[in-house]
Amino acid sequence: MSQRKPIGAPSPGIPSLGCRRPYLAAAGAAALLAGALPQQLARAAAPFGSTPVETDRAIALAQPLSGDRWNLVVLEQLQPAPACWRRNADGTVDSFETYQPASVCGRFASSNDFSLRIAGDDLRHPWRLRLENRDGQLELLATSPESPTPLLVGSGAVSGDKPVALDLADGWNLERRQFEGRSLNHLYLANAEPLPVLLARASGGNGPLLGRATPPPPPPSPLQTATSLAASPRAGSRLSRLESLRLGRSADRSPVEQASQLSGTGVIALQVVPYRP
């Protein structure tokens, strides 16, 4: 006599509801993580933004070091007063940021504090900023071992052993890095033009990067074609043969056909024959 299975008992090989609940919970958590992961990756891969820094609130300096070496320093006036620097008539700068709190004067002196930004994108490694003294003229250059042409970012005149103010070249300005609407403690030396345009201008190419295509010559007129053909002895004999053939054919035609050819109307005369059953 077979035994009946109690009502509600789980079938063989199928987990009960109590056993299935942990699996359902784990599957739901995995789905939530799978949905959140692309958002986190997209947020991590989102590019930085930037906002311009007012020109009268920041200054780029070349600070002298030993051995005719120079270090780039950027000072930012965060509060209206007291002043963080004073620019002299000879181009040197007296800085007072060491006597002021950090909430008044911002100082950027490390290579991690500023970077390059070209056409709205960060210009990363191997590009870097370098200061060079060329016969008393300081040049702030953006260089890369992959590019033989450096980009002139700013310049200033050497005067003694004091910090020198650097005037940014045309098109270059200071911008502050932003991420998701928040301002970061990082400055950009930025230019809105694309890198190929800047490199072409730095290498001396002031003209357009792409040359305009030369338009094709106009087709020759019938008079020019006849003149060029008549100038050739072979072509002249060929023309004479064609002319004789044309005249011979026209002689065989009726006067009506010759008149229609000369008029150039292109009208074709048709003869209508009545139908007789």
C-alpha positions as a Markdown table, in Angstrom:
| # | Residue | x | y | z |
|---|---|---|---|---|
| 1 | Met | 0.0 | 0.0 | 0.0 |
| 2 | Ser | 1.5 | 3.3 | -1.1 |
| 3 | Gln | 1.9 | 6.1 | 1.3 |
| 4 | Arg | 0.4 | 9.4 | 0.4 |
| 5 | Lys | 2.6 | 12.5 | 0.5 |
| 6 | Pro | 1.4 | 15.1 | 3.0 |
| 7 | Ile | -0.2 | 18.2 | 1.4 |
| 8 | Gly | 2.3 | 21.1 | 1.2 |
| 9 | Ala | 5.4 | 18.8 | 1.4 |
| 10 | Pro | 8.2 | 19.8 | -1.0 |
| 11 | Ser | 8.7 | 17.7 | -4.0 |
| 12 | Pro | 12.0 | 15.9 | -4.3 |
| 13 | Gly | 14.8 | 18.0 | -5.8 |
| 14 | Ile | 12.9 | 21.3 | -5.3 |
| 15 | Pro | 13.9 | 23.4 | -2.3 |
| 16 | Ser | 11.3 | 24.5 | 0.1 |
| 17 | Leu | 10.1 | 28.1 | 0.4 |
| 18 | Gly | 12.2 | 28.6 | 3.5 |
| 19 | Cys | 15.3 | 27.4 | 1.6 |
| 20 | Arg | 14.5 | 29.5 | -1.4 |
| 21 | Arg | 14.3 | 32.8 | 0.5 |
| 22 | Pro | 18.1 | 33.1 | 0.9 |
| 23 | Tyr | 18.6 | 32.5 | -2.8 |
| 24 | Leu | 16.0 | 35.1 | -3.7 |
| 25 | Ala | 17.7 | 37.6 | -1.3 |
| 26 | Ala | 21.1 | 36.9 | -2.8 |
| 27 | Ala | 19.7 | 37.3 | -6.4 |
| 28 | Gly | 18.1 | 40.6 | -5.5 |
| 29 | Ala | 21.3 | 41.9 | -3.9 |
| 30 | Ala | 23.3 | 40.9 | -7.0 |
| 31 | Ala | 20.8 | 42.7 | -9.3 |
| 32 | Leu | 21.1 | 45.9 | -7.2 |
| 33 | Leu | 24.9 | 45.7 | -7.3 |
| 34 | Ala | 24.8 | 45.1 | -11.0 |
| 35 | Gly | 22.6 | 48.1 | -11.5 |
| 36 | Ala | 24.8 | 50.3 | -9.3 |
| 37 | Leu | 28.1 | 49.3 | -10.7 |
| 38 | Pro | 27.7 | 51.0 | -14.1 |
| 39 | Gln | 26.7 | 54.2 | -12.3 |
| 40 | Gln | 29.8 | 54.0 | -10.1 |
| 41 | Leu | 32.0 | 53.3 | -13.1 |
| 42 | Ala | 30.5 | 56.1 | -15.1 |
| 43 | Arg | 30.9 | 58.5 | -12.1 |
| 44 | Ala | 34.6 | 57.4 | -11.8 |
| 45 | Ala | 35.3 | 57.9 | -15.5 |
| 46 | Ala | 33.5 | 61.2 | -15.7 |
| 47 | Pro | 35.9 | 64.0 | -16.8 |
| 48 | Phe | 36.8 | 66.9 | -14.6 |
| 49 | Gly | 35.2 | 70.3 | -15.2 |
| 50 | Ser | 36.8 | 73.7 | -14.7 |
| 51 | Thr | 35.9 | 77.2 | -14.0 |
| 52 | Pro | 38.0 | 80.3 | -14.8 |
| 53 | Val | 39.9 | 82.1 | -12.1 |
| 54 | Glu | 39.7 | 85.9 | -12.1 |
| 55 | Thr | 43.0 | 87.3 | -13.5 |
| 56 | Asp | 43.3 | 89.9 | -10.7 |
| 57 | Arg | 43.0 | 87.2 | -8.0 |
| 58 | Ala | 45.8 | 84.9 | -9.0 |
| 59 | Ile | 49.4 | 85.3 | -10.2 |
| 60 | Ala | 52.0 | 82.8 | -11.6 |
| 61 | Leu | 55.5 | 83.2 | -10.3 |
| 62 | Ala | 58.9 | 81.8 | -11.1 |
| 63 | Gln | 60.7 | 81.2 | -7.8 |
| 64 | Pro | 64.5 | 81.0 | -8.0 |
| 65 | Leu | 66.3 | 78.0 | -6.7 |
| 66 | Ser | 70.0 | 77.1 | -6.6 |
| 67 | Gly | 71.9 | 76.3 | -9.8 |
| 68 | Asp | 69.8 | 78.6 | -12.1 |
| 69 | Arg | 66.8 | 76.4 | -11.5 |
| 70 | Trp | 63.3 | 77.8 | -11.1 |
| 71 | Asn | 60.1 | 76.6 | -9.6 |
| 72 | Leu | 56.6 | 77.4 | -10.7 |
| 73 | Val | 54.4 | 78.9 | -7.9 |
| 74 | Val | 50.8 | 80.2 | -8.2 |
| 75 | Leu | 49.4 | 82.5 | -5.6 |
| 76 | Glu | 45.6 | 83.1 | -5.2 |
| 77 | Gln | 43.9 | 85.9 | -3.3 |
| 78 | Leu | 41.0 | 84.2 | -1.5 |
| 79 | Gln | 39.9 | 87.2 | 0.6 |
| 80 | Pro | 39.9 | 90.8 | -0.5 |
| 81 | Ala | 42.4 | 91.8 | 2.2 |
| 82 | Pro | 45.1 | 91.8 | 3.3 |
| 83 | Ala | 47.1 | 91.5 | 0.0 |
| 84 | Cys | 49.0 | 88.3 | -0.6 |
| 85 | Trp | 51.6 | 89.8 | -3.0 |
| 86 | Arg | 52.9 | 93.0 | -4.5 |
| 87 | Arg | 54.2 | 93.3 | -8.1 |
| 88 | Asn | 57.1 | 95.7 | -8.6 |
| 89 | Ala | 57.9 | 97.8 | -11.6 |
| 90 | Asp | 60.9 | 95.6 | -12.6 |
| 91 | Gly | 58.7 | 92.5 | -12.8 |
| 92 | Thr | 59.7 | 91.0 | -9.4 |
| 93 | Val | 57.1 | 90.1 | -6.8 |
| 94 | Asp | 57.1 | 90.5 | -3.0 |
| 95 | Ser | 55.0 | 87.7 | -1.6 |
| 96 | Phe | 53.2 | 87.9 | 1.8 |
| 97 | Glu | 51.4 | 84.6 | 1.9 |
| 98 | Thr | 53.7 | 83.2 | 4.6 |
| 99 | Tyr | 52.4 | 85.8 | 7.0 |
| 100 | Gln | 48.7 | 85.3 | 6.1 |
| 101 | Pro | 46.4 | 82.4 | 7.0 |
| 102 | Ala | 45.5 | 79.8 | 4.4 |
| 103 | Ser | 42.0 | 81.1 | 4.2 |
| 104 | Val | 43.3 | 84.4 | 2.8 |
| 105 | Cys | 46.2 | 83.3 | 0.6 |
| 106 | Gly | 46.3 | 80.2 | -1.4 |
| 107 | Arg | 49.7 | 78.8 | -2.5 |
| 108 | Phe | 50.2 | 76.2 | -5.3 |
| 109 | Ala | 53.8 | 75.1 | -5.5 |
| 110 | Ser | 53.8 | 71.4 | -6.2 |
| 111 | Ser | 53.5 | 69.6 | -9.6 |
| 112 | Asn | 50.4 | 67.9 | -8.1 |
| 113 | Asp | 48.8 | 71.3 | -7.5 |
| 114 | Phe | 48.4 | 72.3 | -11.2 |
| 115 | Ser | 48.3 | 70.7 | -14.6 |
| 116 | Leu | 47.6 | 71.4 | -18.2 |
| 117 | Arg | 44.1 | 71.5 | -19.8 |
| 118 | Ile | 43.7 | 71.7 | -23.5 |
| 119 | Ala | 40.4 | 72.2 | -25.4 |
| 120 | Gly | 38.4 | 71.1 | -22.3 |
| 121 | Asp | 40.4 | 67.9 | -21.6 |
| 122 | Asp | 43.2 | 67.2 | -19.2 |
| 123 | Leu | 46.6 | 66.9 | -20.9 |
| 124 | Arg | 48.1 | 64.0 | -18.9 |
| 125 | His | 51.5 | 62.3 | -18.8 |
| 126 | Pro | 54.0 | 62.6 | -20.4 |
| 127 | Trp | 53.2 | 66.4 | -20.7 |
| 128 | Arg | 54.7 | 68.5 | -18.0 |
| 129 | Leu | 55.5 | 72.1 | -17.2 |
| 130 | Arg | 59.1 | 73.4 | -17.1 |
| 131 | Leu | 60.8 | 76.7 | -16.5 |
| 132 | Glu | 63.9 | 77.6 | -18.6 |
| 133 | Asn | 66.2 | 80.6 | -18.4 |
| 134 | Arg | 67.1 | 81.7 | -22.0 |
| 135 | Asp | 69.5 | 84.6 | -21.8 |
| 136 | Gly | 67.7 | 86.3 | -19.0 |
| 137 | Gln | 64.2 | 85.5 | -20.3 |
| 138 | Leu | 62.2 | 83.0 | -18.3 |
| 139 | Glu | 59.9 | 80.8 | -20.3 |
| 140 | Leu | 57.2 | 78.6 | -18.9 |
| 141 | Leu | 57.0 | 75.6 | -21.3 |
| 142 | Ala | 54.7 | 72.7 | -21.7 |
| 143 | Thr | 56.9 | 69.8 | -22.9 |
| 144 | Ser | 56.6 | 66.2 | -23.8 |
| 145 | Pro | 59.2 | 63.7 | -25.0 |
| 146 | Glu | 56.8 | 62.6 | -27.7 |
| 147 | Ser | 56.7 | 66.2 | -29.2 |
| 148 | Pro | 59.8 | 68.0 | -30.5 |
| 149 | Thr | 58.0 | 71.3 | -30.2 |
| 150 | Pro | 57.3 | 72.8 | -26.7 |
| 151 | Leu | 54.3 | 75.1 | -26.1 |
| 152 | Leu | 55.0 | 78.5 | -24.6 |
| 153 | Val | 52.6 | 79.0 | -21.7 |
| 154 | Gly | 54.1 | 82.2 | -20.1 |
| 155 | Ser | 57.3 | 84.3 | -19.8 |
| 156 | Gly | 59.0 | 86.9 | -17.6 |
| 157 | Ala | 62.3 | 88.7 | -17.3 |
| 158 | Val | 65.0 | 87.6 | -14.8 |
| 159 | Ser | 65.8 | 90.3 | -12.2 |
| 160 | Gly | 68.1 | 89.4 | -9.3 |
| 161 | Asp | 67.2 | 86.6 | -7.0 |
| 162 | Lys | 63.5 | 87.5 | -6.4 |
| 163 | Pro | 60.4 | 85.7 | -7.6 |
| 164 | Val | 59.5 | 86.9 | -11.1 |
| 165 | Ala | 56.0 | 87.4 | -12.3 |
| 166 | Leu | 55.0 | 85.3 | -15.4 |
| 167 | Asp | 52.7 | 86.8 | -18.0 |
| 168 | Leu | 50.7 | 84.1 | -19.6 |
| 169 | Ala | 50.8 | 83.8 | -23.4 |
| 170 | Asp | 47.8 | 84.6 | -25.5 |
| 171 | Gly | 45.0 | 82.1 | -25.1 |
| 172 | Trp | 46.3 | 80.8 | -21.8 |
| 173 | Asn | 44.6 | 81.3 | -18.4 |
| 174 | Leu | 44.2 | 79.9 | -15.0 |
| 175 | Glu | 41.2 | 77.7 | -14.2 |
| 176 | Arg | 40.1 | 75.7 | -11.1 |
| 177 | Arg | 39.3 | 72.0 | -11.3 |
| 178 | Gln | 35.8 | 70.9 | -10.6 |
| 179 | Phe | 34.2 | 67.5 | -10.0 |
| 180 | Glu | 30.5 | 67.0 | -9.8 |
| 181 | Gly | 29.9 | 70.7 | -9.1 |
| 182 | Arg | 32.5 | 70.9 | -6.3 |
| 183 | Ser | 35.6 | 73.1 | -6.6 |
| 184 | Leu | 38.9 | 71.2 | -5.9 |
| 185 | Asn | 42.2 | 72.5 | -4.7 |
| 186 | His | 43.8 | 72.1 | -8.1 |
| 187 | Leu | 44.5 | 74.7 | -10.8 |
| 188 | Tyr | 44.8 | 74.3 | -14.5 |
| 189 | Leu | 46.9 | 76.2 | -17.0 |
| 190 | Ala | 44.3 | 76.0 | -19.7 |
| 191 | Asn | 44.0 | 76.8 | -23.4 |
| 192 | Ala | 40.7 | 76.4 | -25.4 |
| 193 | Glu | 42.3 | 75.5 | -28.7 |
| 194 | Pro | 43.1 | 71.9 | -29.7 |
| 195 | Leu | 46.5 | 70.5 | -29.3 |
| 196 | Pro | 47.3 | 70.1 | -33.0 |
| 197 | Val | 46.6 | 73.8 | -33.6 |
| 198 | Leu | 48.9 | 74.8 | -30.7 |
| 199 | Leu | 51.7 | 72.6 | -32.0 |
| 200 | Ala | 51.3 | 73.9 | -35.5 |
| 201 | Arg | 51.5 | 77.5 | -34.3 |
| 202 | Ala | 54.5 | 76.8 | -32.0 |
| 203 | Ser | 56.4 | 75.2 | -34.9 |
| 204 | Gly | 55.9 | 78.3 | -37.0 |
| 205 | Gly | 52.9 | 77.3 | -39.1 |
| 206 | Asn | 50.8 | 80.4 | -38.9 |
| 207 | Gly | 48.7 | 79.3 | -41.9 |
| 208 | Pro | 45.8 | 76.9 | -42.0 |
| 209 | Leu | 46.5 | 73.3 | -41.0 |
| 210 | Leu | 44.7 | 71.9 | -44.0 |
| 211 | Gly | 45.3 | 73.2 | -47.5 |
| 212 | Arg | 42.3 | 74.0 | -49.6 |
| 213 | Ala | 41.7 | 71.7 | -52.6 |
| 214 | Thr | 42.5 | 73.2 | -55.9 |
| 215 | Pro | 39.4 | 73.4 | -58.0 |
| 216 | Pro | 39.5 | 71.5 | -61.3 |
| 217 | Pro | 40.0 | 73.6 | -64.4 |
| 218 | Pro | 36.9 | 74.5 | -66.4 |
| 219 | Pro | 36.0 | 72.4 | -69.5 |
| 220 | Pro | 37.4 | 73.7 | -72.7 |
| 221 | Ser | 35.1 | 75.6 | -75.0 |
| 222 | Pro | 34.2 | 74.3 | -78.5 |
| 223 | Leu | 36.4 | 77.0 | -80.0 |
| 224 | Gln | 39.4 | 76.0 | -77.9 |
| 225 | Thr | 38.9 | 72.4 | -78.8 |
| 226 | Ala | 38.7 | 73.1 | -82.5 |
| 227 | Thr | 41.8 | 75.3 | -82.2 |
| 228 | Ser | 43.8 | 72.7 | -80.4 |
| 229 | Leu | 42.7 | 70.0 | -82.9 |
| 230 | Ala | 43.6 | 72.2 | -85.9 |
| 231 | Ala | 47.0 | 72.8 | -84.4 |
| 232 | Ser | 47.8 | 69.1 | -84.7 |
| 233 | Pro | 48.6 | 67.8 | -88.2 |
| 234 | Arg | 47.0 | 64.4 | -87.5 |
| 235 | Ala | 44.0 | 66.1 | -86.1 |
| 236 | Gly | 43.7 | 68.4 | -89.0 |
| 237 | Ser | 43.6 | 65.5 | -91.5 |
| 238 | Arg | 41.1 | 63.7 | -89.4 |
| 239 | Leu | 38.9 | 66.8 | -89.2 |
| 240 | Ser | 39.0 | 67.2 | -92.9 |
| 241 | Arg | 37.9 | 63.6 | -93.4 |
| 242 | Leu | 35.1 | 64.0 | -90.9 |
| 243 | Glu | 34.0 | 67.2 | -92.7 |
| 244 | Ser | 34.0 | 65.5 | -96.1 |
| 245 | Leu | 32.0 | 62.6 | -94.6 |
| 246 | Arg | 29.5 | 65.0 | -93.1 |
| 247 | Leu | 29.1 | 66.9 | -96.4 |
| 248 | Gly | 28.7 | 63.7 | -98.3 |
| 249 | Arg | 26.0 | 62.4 | -95.9 |
| 250 | Ser | 24.2 | 65.8 | -96.0 |
| 251 | Ala | 24.2 | 65.6 | -99.8 |
| 252 | Asp | 22.3 | 62.4 | -99.7 |
| 253 | Arg | 19.7 | 63.8 | -97.4 |
| 254 | Ser | 16.5 | 65.5 | -98.5 |
| 255 | Pro | 16.3 | 69.3 | -98.4 |
| 256 | Val | 13.8 | 69.0 | -95.5 |
| 257 | Glu | 16.2 | 67.0 | -93.4 |
| 258 | Gln | 19.1 | 69.4 | -94.2 |
| 259 | Ala | 16.9 | 72.3 | -93.2 |
| 260 | Ser | 15.9 | 70.7 | -89.9 |
| 261 | Gln | 19.6 | 70.0 | -89.1 |
| 262 | Leu | 20.6 | 73.5 | -89.9 |
| 263 | Ser | 17.8 | 75.0 | -87.8 |
| 264 | Gly | 18.7 | 72.9 | -84.8 |
| 265 | Thr | 15.1 | 72.6 | -83.7 |
| 266 | Gly | 15.3 | 68.9 | -83.2 |
| 267 | Val | 11.8 | 68.4 | -84.6 |
| 268 | Ile | 11.2 | 65.0 | -86.2 |
| 269 | Ala | 8.6 | 64.8 | -89.0 |
| 270 | Leu | 6.3 | 61.8 | -88.9 |
| 271 | Gln | 4.1 | 60.5 | -91.7 |
| 272 | Val | 0.6 | 59.4 | -90.7 |
| 273 | Val | -0.7 | 56.5 | -92.7 |
| 274 | Pro | -4.5 | 55.8 | -92.3 |
| 275 | Tyr | -5.5 | 52.4 | -91.1 |
| 276 | Arg | -7.6 | 50.4 | -93.5 |
| 277 | Pro | -9.1 | 47.1 | -92.3 |
